[in-house]
């Protein structure tokens, strides 16, 4: 039982150390939205939503056809 308590204590200490080091990191540079390399987010989200709707429609279509 003593070995397990030391193991748990070591894991907790390591988690605290790593968590503190993650929060201590500084933020990166702020990207310039007017730069020519900026990628619009709304186009990708629209594509993913359309793909999800199409996938759901196909699954529904396949489910209705296999029940008959």
Residue pairs with C-beta under 8 A, 6 or more apart in sequence:
31 38
32 38
